[in-house]
Each structure stands twice: as structure tokens, then as C-alpha cells.
Amino acid sequence: MSIQQSDNQDTDAVQAMQDWWSTDIIEMSPGSIRYRGYAIQDLIGRVSFPQMIWLMVRGELPDAGQARLLEAALVAGVDHGPQAPSIAIARMAATCGVGLNNAMASGLNVLGDVHGGAGEQAVEIYQQVHARVTNSMEMQQACEEVLAAFWSTGKKYVPGFGHRFHPLDPRAPRLLELVDEAREKGIVQGLYADIARCIEAVIRQQKGRQIPMNIDGATAVIYAELGFAPALARGLFCLSRSVGILAHSWEQMQEPTRNKGPIPRQYIWRYTGTPARSLEGEDA
């Protein structure tokens, strides 16, 4: 094989690898780092963290009003106490002597469909209503149709509505207030806020009692208004909750008296199995 052929093969191999790992997100070479085309030194000190999140996942910088709404949603979801599985698991992991990153990863790994997925599911429901309204259906009818389809699956709770602990989730009204302010300023259209409120009203009619919107329903309004895909609603919640997971993991690691798990260990379970029995008389 000639030197030229060898060089061509090396070039082809590099090109194939670059094509495999092609990305629109970051360009990097010795002495240069650019995110979505912007030099990192130009972003540092000029762009907020919510703006940076938007830039990385959407490709462009948001305006100030959009960034403020995104930030509000992120702030609202940082923590809900050790009773939340993601926090409890992170604290329990910390008692095992693992590092901070391990404890955080343990908590983040449980943000699935049951704990952490309601925001994504709420966005999907809102979008189903939105599609019907866009096709000239009255919003009330659209909400009724979507909820009827939802109830037909056998599910009992509409994602984003009702709460185990709060008769009225204190985070939701404030988030909706910010959405209303953004609508008045022309930052968002406000249609998803109308849809969420309509769903809340239809649930009240069907159930005969008020089941208020919770944080997942309210943040879903914000993510939908800002144009984020449903799956990103969950991803953004993971970013938000990681702050609380970090704080609780770190707190758990600081005081030896805390390192007994999030609840007293003797109260962790209640045995409901077979009563005590003996092998006496049984064939070994």
C-alpha cells in the first residue's frame, strides 16, 4: 500500500467518525469552543442559565420574557421534600457512602412515568385538545372528547390535576399568573393556559368537585406555551429537580447523625407475609 493510499484511508476513517458523531450543538477545536455558533467567552457573564438551556436544546437564544417563564417553571420544581421518591432515594444512597454524583444519579434515575412524567403527559393532553381547537372544534367539546378518551383507558387521575398533599398546590396559581402576564405582553399566546383551565372546569363538572391544577399541569402550560416538545417537559423537570436532589444529597452527607436514612429504619416496612413457621417435621 502506498503512503498516499494510507493517508486517504486515514482521512476516510476520520470523516466517517465525524459523520457518525455529527452535532449541531457544539463546535470545538484547540482554543475554540462554540455552542450553536456562539463563542463560549461571549456567552459567559451575558447569558443566564435558563437562556443557556434554551440555546442548547432549541438552537437559538430566547428573549427575556421567554427566559423568565422558563426560569419560573424550573424554580418551581426544584424540591418537594424527602417524601418525594427522587429525594428519598438520593438521601438513602448518600447513607451508603457513595459520592455526590452517585447519590444524584440514583435520584434522577427514578424520574419515570409515575414520579416525574406527569408534566410530559399533561403537555400531550393539552396538545390533543389544541389539535381539535385548531380544527375549529369548540374548546369545551375538545376537552370533553380528550378526557373521555383518557378515562376510557381506565386511568383514574388526569396528569397535572389534583395533589396528594395540597388541597391547592401553592405553586400552580403563581405560575399561571406569570403566564397571564406574558400573554398580556405578547410573549405567549395563552391558548394552552385556556386549555388547562378548561380541562380543570370539565373535570369539576364530571367529578362533582374541584380538582385543582397542580405544579405539573402549570409547568406543562409553560412548556407548551414556549413550544417545548412533551418529552422535553420531563427533561426540563429532571434539570429542575436535580437542584433539590443535590441539596438533599449534600445535606445528608454533612452530619453523621443524619446518616440513618430519610426515615427511621425500623419503620421502613411492615411484614404481611406468612406467619412464623418451622422446618421441624419437614423433609430436608
PADRENKE-398591 format. One record per residue: x, y, z of N, C-alpha, C in turn; residue in one letter. Coordinates in steps of 0.02 Angstrom, whole numbers, plus 50000, padded with zeros to 5 digits. Each point is the difference from the previous one (the first is absolute). Example, Ala and Ser with C-alpha at 12.3 -4.5 7.8 and 13.67 -1.06 7.14 Angstrom:
residues 2
506604971650390499555005950000500455006050000a
499825005349964500425005950003499615005550037s
//
This chain:
residues 284
500434994150000499575005950000500445006250000m
499855004849959500405006149996499835004650058s
500455004850012499885004950053499375004049985i
499895001649935499415003849981499364996150016q
500004993549985499424995950015499864999750074q
500554999450039499924999750073499715006550027s
500265005749974499745006550022499265000749982d
499814997649940499305000549979499554995850046n
500244994150018499614995750044499915003250069q
500545003150025499965003450065499505005749997d
500035003849945499545005649991499284997549997t
499894994649964499334997149994499754997650068d
500454997150040499804997650066499805005750046a
500405005449998499845005950040499335003049979v
499905000449934499385002849973499404995850021q
500084993549998499464995550019499825000950074a
500525000750042499885001050072499675006750013m
500225005249965499705006650009499275000149977q
499864996549946499314999649976499564996350050d
500284994750031499624996150049499825004350061w
500485004150022499895004250060499825007149980w
499715001149944499845006849979499505003150048s
500075006550014499575003550046499935007349980t
499415002750012499885007149988500125004050064d
500184996750054500015003350065500675003550015i
500554996449990500645002750021500524999249945i
500405005249992500594999849956500605001450043e
500494995649998500575000850044500644998149964m
500505004150010500674998749974500485003250049s
500644998649996500475002950047499935007650006p
499835002350060499935007250012499335002949981g
499534995949978499355002649978499434995350023s
499495002950031499404996450020499405004249980i
499564997249959499405003749979499394995750012r
499495002850033499354996850008499515003249951y
499744995949955499515002449951500285006249963r
500655000149991500325005549963500275005550043g
499795000450063500235005450045500644997850036y
500495004450001500624998750038499845000050074a
500274995150036499854999350071500195006250039i
500555003349982500215006050036499505005849991q
499614999849946499495005149990499364998550040d
499884993650014499414998050038500095000950075l
500614998650024500145000350072499905007150025i
499585000650052499885006650030499475004049965g
499764997749942499495003749962499364996149992r
500034993550008499424995749989499854996350065v
499365000050020499804996650061499974992549988s
499954996250054499974992749993499374997849963f
499405002850015499414998149960500095001649925p
500315005749986500135001649929500474994949969q
500494997850039500484995149975499654993349986m
499554998050045499624993949989499615000549935i
499665005649991499605001049939500454999749938w
500575003450003500454999949943500234993049982l
500174996150051500264993349987499484995349971m
499375000450024499504995249976499595002749941v
499995006649991499595002849946500405003149944r
500635001750012500425002549947500065007549994g
499565003750035500025007349999499925002550071e
500185006250012499915003150065499285002550007l
499694999150058499325002650010500035007550015p
499425003349994499995006950022499915000150076d
500045005850029500005000650074499354997150030a
499435001349968499374997650026499944992549998g
500234997049947499994992749995500464996950052q
500595003050009500484997450050499725000550070a
499635005350014499715000950066499474994650014r
499594998549952499504994750009500334993250011l
500514998549959500354993750008500324999650069l
500305005450022500325000250065499494998850056e
499415002949994499484999150050499804992750006a
499934996649944499824992950001500564995950033a
500625001749985500574996350028500045001150075l
499905006250022500045001550072499454996350038v
499414999649971499424997150034500094992650016a
500404996549961500034992850007500624997350034g
500395004350033500654997650026499944994850055v
499475000350040499984995550058499294999250024d
499854994250030499364998950033500094995750062h
500605000150029500124996750064500194992749995g
500234997250056500234993050000499464994949986p
499365002050003499484995249981499984998749925q
500305004449960500034999049928500524994549986a
499834995049961500474994449989500695002149977p
500035004949955500665002149974500445002750055s
499705003650048500395002850056500174994550050i
499504995950018500114994750049500544995249977a
499994998249936500494995249974500695003049999i
500055006449982500655003350001500295000350070a
499585001550049500245000350069500204993150024r
499604994949983500174993250021500664997849968m
500095001949936500634998249966500595003250035a
499915006250023500545003650034500214996450064a
499534996650033500174996450062500424993849987t
500064998149936500394994149983500745001649988c
500175006450007500705001949992500215001449928g
499515000649955500175001549931500155007549992v
500275001849943500165007049987499385004049983g
500095006649997499445004549986499684998549932l
500424998649951499744998649933499594993649999n
500224994950039499634993750004499325001050033n
499995003950054499365001350034499525003749954a
500265005049964499585003749954499744995649944m
500434995949972499794995549946499464995250024a
500054997750063499504995450027499325003450001s
499985006350023499375003650002499725001449931g
500435002149955499775001749932499744993949963l
500284994350014499814993949964499294997750014n
499675002650051499324997950015499485004949973v
500215005149964499525004849972499704997149937l
499544995450009499694996549945499285002149989g
499594995549975499305001649984499595001750062d
500134996550055499605001050061500245006250039v
500645000550011500285005750037500465003849952h
499745005449972500395004149955499725000549930g
499524995749982499755000049932499355003849989g
499705002650054499345003249993500025006249957a
500545003750002500065006049959499994998449926g
500394994949981500004997849930499314997649980e
499674996150042499344997349985499495005649994q
500055005150042499545005749997500095003949935a
500625001149979500115003349936499674996249943v
500064993450001499704995949948499245000849999e
499695000350058499285001050004499815006949974i
500375005150020499875006749976500065000449924y
500494996649973500105000249928499444996549963q
499724994750030499434996649969499405004849996q
499895003850053499465004949999500165005549949v
500625002250000500215005449954499884998049927h
500154993749984499904997749931499275000449980a
499554998450046499285000349985499765007249994r
500255004350044499815007049997500255003249935v
500604998149979500275002549937499584998049941t
499664994250006499554997749948499285002450010n
499945005750035499365003650008499514996750048s
500224995650043499564997250051499985004750060m
499415000750031499945004050060500444997150055e
500325004350039500474997650050499674995450051m
499395001750022499654995750048499914993049972q
499784999549938499904993449970500664996449992q
500525003749981500664996949991500254997150066a
499925003850054500224997550065499594993850021c
499355000249987499584994350018500204993749960e
500145000949936500204994349959500664996950024e
500495004350013500664997650021499954996650068v
499615002950045499934996950066499624993549996l
499504999649956499634993749992500474994549976a
500435001749953500484995149975500494998050056a
500185004850041500464998650055499664995450051f
499395001650020499654995850050499894992949973w
499924999449935499864993349971500594995350008s
500595002650013500594995750010500024996950070t
499535002150043499984997350067500415004050051g
500325005249977500405004150046499545004350043k
500215001350062499575003450048500185007350010k
500625001849986500245006750014500265003349936y
499775006049987500245003749941500675003250019v
500524998649962500665003050015499955007650003p
500275002850054500015007250006499445002850043g
499574995650027499425002550038499924995850064f
499895003650056499944996750064500684998950032g
499994999350067500634999050036499874996150063h
500454995450016499924995950060500045004150065r
500385005449999500135003750062499675006950001f
499955003249943499765006949999499295000549972h
499535002450041499335001449973500045004749940p
500465004850005500175004449944500755000649999l
500324997549948500725000349993500215007449996d
500385002550049500155007250000500435002449942p
500304995349964500435002049945499615001549936r
499444996549991499645000549937499705007049986a
499645003150048499725006549986500525005349981p
500574999850034500535004949984500274998949930r
500094993849980500254998649933499505002349947l
499364998850012499495002249952499955007649998l
500115003250057500025007350002500555002749954e
500574996850002500565002149957499844998849926l
499654994649986499794998649931499525005549976v
499535001950044499525005249981500355006649987d
500505001550042500395006249989500374999749934e
500284994249984500364999149937499535000649940a
499394997750008499515000649946499845007449987r
499915003850054499855007249993500565003749964e
500614997550008500585003349968500144997149931k
499604995149978500104997149934500574994949996g
500244997750058500554995250001499764993149981i
499404998250024499684993649983499285001449979v
499694995249967499315000849978499504998950057q
500164995650046499564998750055499484994649986g
500014997049941499504995049983500054993850044l
500624998050016500084994150042499775001350071y
500065006250023499735001750066499244999449999a
499695002349946499284999349993499804992649998d
500384996049965499854992849995500054996850069i
500525001550037500094997050066499435001950047a
499805006349997499445002350043499344996749978r
499924999049935499404996749975499994992750024c
500564996649996500044993150024499824999850074i
500275004750039499855000250071499255000850012e
499685004349959499285001150008499604993849981a
500204996549946499654993949979500084994550051v
500594999450030500104995050053499535001550058i
499945006450017499555001950055499284998049985r
499795001249938499324998149979499904992550003q
500494996349977499934992749996500074996750068q
500425002650043500134996950065499565002850055k
499705005949988499585003050050500385003450056g
500645001149990500405003550050500625002949966r
500285005050032500585003449973500624995750008q
500364998949946500654996650002500495004849966i
500325004350040500395005549972500624997649962p
500225004349956500624998849964500585000050049m
500484995649989500594999850043500615002749963n
500584999350030500605002749969500144996949932i
499884993549993500134996749936499555002949945d
499365001250017499555002949951500205007149982g
500235003850050500185007049988500665000649962a
500504995950019500635000349962499894997449929t
499544995249992499844997549933499715005649957a
499605004450030499755005849964500585004249974v
500485001350045500575004249980500414996649945i
500164993650008500404996649950499634999849933y
499354998950002499614999849937499975006949969a
499885005150041499985006949974500665002049968e
500544997550028500675001849975500224995649942l
499604994949983500154996049941500464994150012g
500064997750062500424994250014499604993649986f
500344995049972499704993549988499824996750067a
499494995750001499814996750063500584996750036p
500424996349964500564996550032500475004950034a
500085006049971500435005050031499715002750064l
499334999750007499705002150063500264995650057a
500064993549987500284995750052500755001450009r
500365000949945500715001450006500145006350039g
499595005249988500095006350036499834999150074l
499494995950015499854998650070500594996450033f
500324995449963500594996650028500555005150017c
500105004949956500505005250015499805003750063l
499375001850005499755003750057500094996050064s
499744993950002500024996050060500724998150020r
500465000049953500694998350016500295004950051s
499745006250002500235004850050499814997750070v
499384998050009499794997450065500364993650018g
500104995749951500364993850012500715001550023i
500325004949969500675002050020500015002550072l
499535004450016499985003050067499894994750054a
499524995549989499854994850049500584995050006h
500294998249944500574995450002500575002950040s
500145006449988500555003350035499855000650075w
499375001950016499815000550071500084993350035e
499794994749966500034993350030500724998050016q
500475002649960500704998150008500355004050055m
499705005450023500365004650044500014997950073q
499464997450026499964998550071499934992550011e
500464997150039499944992850014499334998050029p
499695004650039499364998350030499454999449949t
500115002849941499504999549947500064993349962r
500574996950004500134994349957499674993550026n
499355000450007499614994250021499434998849951k
500035003049942499454999449953499495005650010g
499575001249952499525005650004499464998850052p
499874993650021499524998550053500324994750045i
499784999550064500294994850043499954993249969p
500544996350002500034993749963499504994850025r
499845000350066499544995050025499295001149975q
499885005749968499335001549975499954999549924y
500514997449968500015000149928499484995349970i
499864994350032499534995449970499554996850052w
499464997149978499554996050041499934993349967r
500164994750036499974993349971499284997649996y
499814997449941499314997649990500004992949973t
500564996550006500054993349971499774994550047g
500254994049986499824994150038500235000650073t
499594998150048500215000350070500614995650012p
500345001250056500604996250017499844992650000a
500444996049971499914992849996500674996550006r
499984993550010500614996150012500084994549948s
500624998149990500144994449955499934993350036l
499885000050065499944993850038499464995449971e
500184994149986499534995349970500004999949925g
500345005149969500035000349927500594995849976e
499944997349940500564996349969500535005049981d
500624998650020500555004649984500174999349926a
//
